[in-house]
Amino acid sequence: MKTKLTFIFIIIGFIVNAQSPQVQELGNLYGAGKYDQVINKVNEYLKTEPDKVEYKLILGRALADIGNYNEAIPHLQFAVDNDNDNSWIKAWGLGYLGTCYYMLSDFEKSESALKSCINVNATKNATNFSARRVGIFGYDSCYNSWTIKESKNIRFHFQNMSDYEIQQYMESRENAFEEINTFFESSLPKKIDFFVWNSRDDAKQIVLRDLGFAEPSCCIIHSYFQQSRGHELTHVLSHYTSGISSKTRFINEGTAVCFDLSNQNRLKKVKSWIRTNDEKIEIKEIWKNGRDYPEEILYPLAGLFVEELIEKYGKEKYLELFKNQTYENAQVVYGLDFFLFIKEFEEKINV
């Protein structure tokens, strides 16, 4: 799943370089995330212009974005091979080839494509796109000394741990994977690549953000070795439940906290924050504007809310909510009783 920022980069690329109204139309649809419409339209356009590299590029990217990596590769490769100007077309084609090959676990071709994009250096956005993936996919030279071990569902990368620590870590995370997935029952396109850092500073230099985090669509986790067993695993596993149309920070992070396997007393944390800050919590407000709230309250609050929501209404209804995580959809899924549930929850935490 692409970020909004990536969408902006891509749509700018199409608009600036558009050679026809058709290309601009396709770029607009792509930027809106309407991949099925892109695929249908571009296949029609290719009937009359089968060798147009812009069409082949956007078709390859749209296919990649819906997870059809094998089908995307020939179109992306055509765009790369037939862009004789080494322009933005070749750069983005290489960047997406790097992602497709990664998702197919062909790491050699993935690394080669991403580094070729960087060497082409056609646009800042495409270069940054690939450079970031070199870091998070494990292709930076800093990883040369790391230890790679595989379990049933996870490919681990360890920065600096003893054999005994590695074995314990692998067992605990593999067990966590199995435990969490009894709820989500997700099928992943590849093993999770789980990078275990023992230096937060080193990580920030290479992946350009603080630990820990997941890139769910790519089945990637970067974690400090002392972080919870389940939080980032939940982000990946929950991402591959069927048909997610909308995510919110409140529900998405709340789910990861609920399944983090830490056994923390979240109610105690929430009440302590409320007393310290002398501020009452309104669920509707924090749900709709989750990015305005710090992790120290949003995480335990959302985790507690999700836990009690599942306990009261069950797994099936929650997975239905998870597909569309908006407050409005929650009203549809849970009905009029939902307002009473929220009222009672607020009364409990705001005492």
C-alpha positions in Angstrom: 0.0 0.0 0.0 1.4 3.3 -1.0 1.5 6.4 1.2 -0.3 9.6 0.2 3.1 11.2 -0.3 4.1 8.5 -2.8 0.8 9.1 -4.6 1.7 12.8 -4.9 5.1 12.0 -6.3 3.7 9.7 -8.9 0.8 12.0 -10.0 3.2 14.9 -10.3 5.4 12.7 -12.6 2.6 12.0 -14.9 1.2 15.5 -15.1 4.5 17.1 -15.7 5.5 14.6 -18.3 2.1 14.0 -19.9 2.3 13.7 -23.7 -1.4 13.1 -24.2 -4.8 13.6 -22.4 -4.9 9.8 -22.0 -1.7 9.7 -20.1 -2.8 12.5 -17.8 -6.2 10.8 -17.3 -4.4 7.6 -16.3 -2.1 9.5 -14.0 -5.1 11.1 -12.2 -6.9 7.7 -11.8 -3.7 6.2 -10.5 -3.1 9.0 -8.0 -6.7 8.4 -6.7 -5.9 4.7 -6.1 -8.4 3.5 -8.7 -6.2 0.7 -10.0 -8.9 -1.4 -11.6 -10.0 1.6 -13.7 -6.4 2.3 -14.7 -5.9 -1.3 -15.8 -9.1 -1.4 -17.8 -8.5 1.9 -19.6 -4.8 1.3 -20.3 -5.5 -2.1 -21.8 -8.0 -0.4 -24.2 -5.4 2.2 -25.1 -2.8 -0.4 -25.7 -4.9 -2.0 -28.5 -4.2 1.1 -30.7 -0.8 2.0 -29.3 0.8 -1.2 -28.1 4.3 0.2 -27.8 3.6 3.4 -25.9 6.0 3.2 -22.9 3.9 5.5 -20.7 1.0 3.1 -21.0 3.2 0.1 -20.2 4.7 1.8 -17.2 1.4 2.8 -15.5 -0.1 -0.6 -16.3 2.9 -2.3 -14.6 2.6 -0.1 -11.6 -1.1 -0.6 -11.2 -0.7 -4.3 -11.4 2.1 -4.2 -8.8 0.0 -2.1 -6.5 -2.8 -4.7 -6.4 -0.2 -7.5 -5.8 0.0 -9.0 -9.3 3.8 -8.9 -9.3 4.4 -11.5 -12.0 2.0 -9.9 -14.3 3.4 -6.5 -13.7 7.1 -7.3 -14.5 6.9 -7.7 -18.3 5.1 -4.3 -18.7 7.6 -2.6 -16.4 10.5 -4.2 -18.2 9.2 -3.1 -21.6 9.1 0.5 -20.3 12.6 0.3 -19.0 14.0 -1.3 -22.2 12.3 1.1 -24.5 12.9 4.4 -22.8 16.0 5.4 -24.7 16.2 8.8 -23.0 16.8 7.3 -19.6 14.0 9.5 -18.3 11.5 9.3 -15.5 9.9 6.4 -17.3 12.9 4.2 -16.9 13.6 5.4 -13.4 10.1 4.6 -12.1 10.0 1.3 -14.0 13.2 0.2 -12.3 12.0 1.3 -8.9 8.8 -0.8 -9.3 10.7 -3.7 -10.8 12.8 -3.7 -7.6 9.6 -3.9 -5.5 8.1 -6.7 -7.6 11.2 -8.8 -7.5 11.4 -8.3 -3.7 7.9 -9.5 -3.2 8.7 -12.5 -5.3 11.8 -13.1 -3.1 14.2 -12.6 -6.0 16.4 -10.4 -4.0 19.3 -10.2 -6.4 17.2 -8.8 -9.2 15.4 -6.6 -6.8 18.6 -5.0 -5.5 20.0 -4.6 -9.1 16.8 -2.8 -10.3 16.7 -0.4 -7.3 20.4 0.5 -7.6 20.0 0.9 -11.3 17.2 3.4 -10.7 19.5 5.3 -8.3 22.3 5.3 -10.9 19.9 6.6 -13.7 19.1 9.5 -11.3 16.4 10.8 -13.7 14.1 12.4 -11.0 14.6 13.2 -7.4 11.4 11.4 -6.4 12.2 8.1 -8.2 15.7 8.2 -6.8 14.5 8.7 -3.3 11.8 6.0 -3.8 14.5 3.4 -4.6 17.1 4.7 -2.2 14.7 4.2 0.7 13.9 0.7 -0.4 17.6 -0.2 -0.6 17.6 0.7 3.1 14.5 -1.1 4.3 14.9 -4.1 2.0 18.3 -4.9 3.4 20.5 -4.0 0.4 22.7 -1.3 2.1 26.3 -2.4 2.7 25.7 -2.1 6.5 23.8 -5.4 6.4 26.8 -7.3 5.0 27.8 -8.4 8.5 24.3 -9.3 9.7 23.1 -12.9 10.4 20.1 -14.2 8.3 18.0 -17.1 9.7 14.7 -18.4 8.5 11.7 -19.9 10.3 8.4 -21.2 8.9 6.9 -17.7 8.4 9.7 -15.2 9.0 13.1 -14.4 7.4 15.1 -12.8 10.3 18.0 -10.4 9.9 20.0 -9.9 13.1 22.4 -7.0 13.6 24.4 -8.4 16.6 23.0 -11.2 18.7 24.5 -14.4 20.1 23.4 -17.8 18.7 21.4 -18.5 21.9 19.7 -15.1 21.7 18.9 -15.6 18.0 17.3 -18.9 18.7 15.2 -17.6 21.6 14.1 -14.5 19.5 13.1 -16.6 16.5 11.0 -19.0 18.6 9.2 -16.2 20.4 8.3 -14.3 17.2 7.3 -17.4 15.3 5.0 -18.4 18.2 3.7 -14.8 18.2 3.0 -15.0 14.5 1.0 -18.2 14.9 -0.9 -16.9 17.9 -1.9 -13.6 16.3 -2.9 -15.2 13.0 -5.4 -17.5 14.7 -7.5 -14.3 14.8 -6.7 -12.8 11.4 -6.2 -16.0 9.4 -4.2 -14.0 6.8 -2.3 -15.5 3.9 0.9 -13.4 3.2 2.4 -13.2 -0.3 5.9 -13.9 1.1 7.7 -14.5 4.4 8.1 -11.5 6.6 11.5 -10.0 6.5 12.1 -9.1 10.1 15.2 -6.8 10.8 16.3 -6.9 14.4 18.5 -3.9 15.4 20.6 -3.5 18.5 21.3 0.1 17.7 18.6 2.7 17.3 21.1 5.2 16.0 22.4 2.9 13.3 18.9 2.1 12.2 17.9 5.8 11.9 20.9 6.4 9.6 19.9 3.6 7.3 16.1 3.5 7.3 15.7 7.2 8.1 13.1 6.8 10.8 12.8 5.7 14.4 12.3 2.1 15.4 10.2 0.1 15.3 7.9 0.1 12.3 6.4 -2.1 9.7 5.9 -1.7 6.0 2.9 -4.1 5.9 2.3 -4.2 2.1 6.0 -5.3 1.7 5.9 -7.8 4.6 8.8 -5.9 6.3 9.4 -5.2 10.0 12.3 -3.2 11.4 12.4 -3.5 15.2 14.6 -2.8 18.2 15.5 -6.1 19.8 13.6 -5.3 23.0 10.3 -4.3 21.5 7.1 -6.2 22.1 6.6 -9.5 20.3 3.3 -8.7 18.6 2.8 -5.1 17.7 4.6 -4.9 14.3 3.6 -8.5 13.4 0.0 -7.5 13.9 0.4 -4.6 11.4 1.6 -7.0 8.7 -0.9 -9.8 9.4 -3.9 -7.5 9.8 -3.0 -5.7 6.5 -3.6 -8.9 4.6 -7.1 -9.5 5.8 -9.4 -9.2 2.9 -10.6 -6.0 1.2 -9.4 -3.2 3.4 -10.7 0.1 1.9 -9.9 2.6 4.7 -7.5 2.7 7.7 -7.6 5.1 10.6 -4.8 5.6 13.1 -7.2 4.9 16.1 -8.3 1.4 14.9 -5.1 0.4 13.1 -2.8 1.2 16.0 -5.4 0.0 18.5 -5.4 -3.4 16.8 -1.6 -3.6 16.9 -1.6 -2.7 20.6 -4.4 -5.1 21.4 -2.4 -8.0 19.9 1.1 -6.9 21.1 1.2 -9.8 23.6 2.7 -7.5 26.2 0.0 -8.0 28.9 0.2 -4.4 30.0 -2.5 -2.8 32.1 -3.8 -0.3 29.5 -6.7 0.9 31.6 -4.3 2.0 34.3 -2.2 3.8 31.7 -5.2 5.6 30.3 -6.5 6.7 33.7 -3.1 7.9 34.7 -2.8 10.1 31.6 -6.3 11.5 32.1 -5.5 12.5 35.7 -2.1 13.9 34.8 -3.4 16.0 31.9 -6.8 16.8 33.5 -8.5 16.1 30.2 -11.5 14.0 29.5 -11.5 11.6 26.6 -14.1 11.6 23.8 -13.8 8.5 21.6 -15.5 10.0 18.6 -13.0 12.9 18.6 -9.8 10.9 19.1 -11.1 8.3 16.5 -11.6 11.0 13.8 -8.5 13.0 14.7 -6.1 10.3 15.9 -3.0 12.0 14.3 -3.5 14.9 16.6 -2.9 12.8 19.8 0.4 11.6 21.2 1.3 7.9 21.3 1.3 7.9 25.1 -2.5 8.2 25.2 -3.6 7.1 21.7 -1.9 3.7 21.9 -3.1 2.4 25.3 -6.6 4.0 24.8 -7.1 2.5 21.3 -5.7 -0.9 22.4 -8.1 -1.0 25.3 -11.0 0.1 23.2 -10.3 -2.6 20.5 -9.9 -5.2 23.2 -13.2 -4.5 24.7 -14.9 -4.1 21.4 -13.8 -7.6 20.3 -14.7 -9.0 23.7 -18.3 -7.6 23.5 -19.1 -8.1 19.8 -16.8 -10.8 18.7 -14.3 -11.5 15.9 -16.5 -11.5 12.8 -17.9 -8.0 13.4 -14.5 -6.6 14.3 -13.0 -7.9 11.0 -15.9 -6.3 9.2 -15.0 -3.0 10.9 -11.4 -3.5 10.1 -12.1 -3.4 6.4 -13.3 0.1 6.7 -12.1 1.6 10.0 -14.0 4.9 10.0 -16.3 5.9 12.8 -19.2 6.1 10.4 -18.7 2.4 9.3 -18.5 1.4 13.0 -22.1 2.7 13.4 -23.2 0.6 10.5 -21.4 -2.6 11.7 -22.5 -2.4 15.3 -25.8 -0.6 15.1 -27.5 1.7 17.6 -26.0 -0.3 20.6 -22.6 1.1 19.6 -23.4 4.5 21.1 -24.2 2.9 24.4 -21.0 0.9 24.3 -19.0 4.1 23.8 -20.8 6.0 26.5 -20.1 3.2 29.0 -16.5 3.0 27.9 -16.0 6.8 28.3 -17.6 6.7 31.8 -15.2 4.0 32.9 -12.0 5.7 31.8 -13.0 9.3 32.7 -13.7 8.6 36.3 
